[in-house]
């Protein structure tokens, strides 16, 4: 006995856009709701004018960090940079002992 398919089965692919009968894709897009964010004028003003004290502290920290990086680079290039093996081992041990807890 031979069985032929009377109509092929159409599979739905969830990753493809499907056409909706009777509605245009532009109409469907216009019906979708979108997220909106509103920021008050006061929040914008606060974001643009940081505290003077905070920026001074940040500038001092940045200057200290840049000086330290410069010193480290120069000592590495000169060959005078030395790694304290005990200090490295202690920090590795502390990090692993904290992660075990």
C-alpha positions in Angstrom: 0.0 0.0 0.0 1.3 3.5 -0.9 0.4 6.5 1.1 0.9 10.0 -0.4 0.7 13.1 1.5 -2.4 15.0 0.6 -1.1 18.4 1.8 2.4 19.2 2.9 2.6 20.2 6.6 4.0 23.7 7.0 6.2 24.1 9.9 6.4 27.3 11.9 9.9 28.7 12.4 9.9 30.8 15.6 13.0 32.7 14.4 11.3 34.1 11.2 8.9 36.9 11.0 5.4 35.6 10.2 2.9 37.5 8.2 -0.3 38.3 9.9 -3.4 38.0 7.7 -5.2 41.3 7.0 -2.6 43.6 8.7 0.4 45.3 7.3 3.8 44.9 9.1 4.0 48.7 9.4 0.7 48.8 11.2 1.8 46.1 13.6 5.0 48.0 14.4 3.1 51.2 15.1 0.8 49.3 17.5 3.7 48.0 19.6 4.4 49.9 22.8 8.0 51.1 23.4 9.8 51.9 26.7 10.3 55.5 27.5 12.7 57.2 30.0 12.3 60.8 31.2 15.0 62.7 33.1 14.1 65.8 35.0 15.9 69.1 34.4 17.2 69.0 38.0 18.8 65.5 37.4 20.4 66.7 34.2 21.8 69.7 36.0 23.1 67.6 38.9 24.8 65.2 36.4 26.5 68.0 34.6 27.9 69.8 37.7 29.7 67.5 40.0 30.6 68.6 43.5 33.8 70.7 43.7 35.2 68.7 46.6 34.6 65.4 45.0 36.3 66.4 41.7 39.3 67.8 43.7 39.6 64.5 45.5 39.3 62.6 42.2 41.9 64.8 40.6 44.3 64.2 43.5 43.8 60.4 43.3 44.3 60.5 39.5 47.5 62.5 39.9 48.8 60.0 42.6 47.9 57.0 40.4 49.6 58.6 37.3 52.8 59.2 39.4 52.8 55.7 40.7 52.3 54.2 37.2 55.1 56.4 35.9 57.4 55.3 38.7 56.6 51.6 38.2 57.2 51.9 34.4 60.5 53.6 34.9 61.7 51.1 37.5 60.6 48.2 35.2 62.5 49.7 32.3 65.6 50.3 34.4 65.5 46.7 35.7 65.3 47.9 39.3 61.7 46.7 39.9 61.7 43.8 42.4 58.8 41.6 43.3 58.5 40.6 47.0 57.7 36.9 46.7 56.5 36.6 50.3 54.0 39.5 49.9 52.6 37.9 46.7 52.3 34.5 48.4 50.5 36.1 51.4 48.0 37.9 49.1 47.3 34.8 47.1 46.8 32.8 50.3 44.5 35.5 51.7 42.5 35.6 48.5 42.0 31.8 48.5 41.2 31.6 52.2 38.5 34.3 51.8 37.0 32.5 48.8 36.8 29.2 50.7 34.9 30.8 53.6 
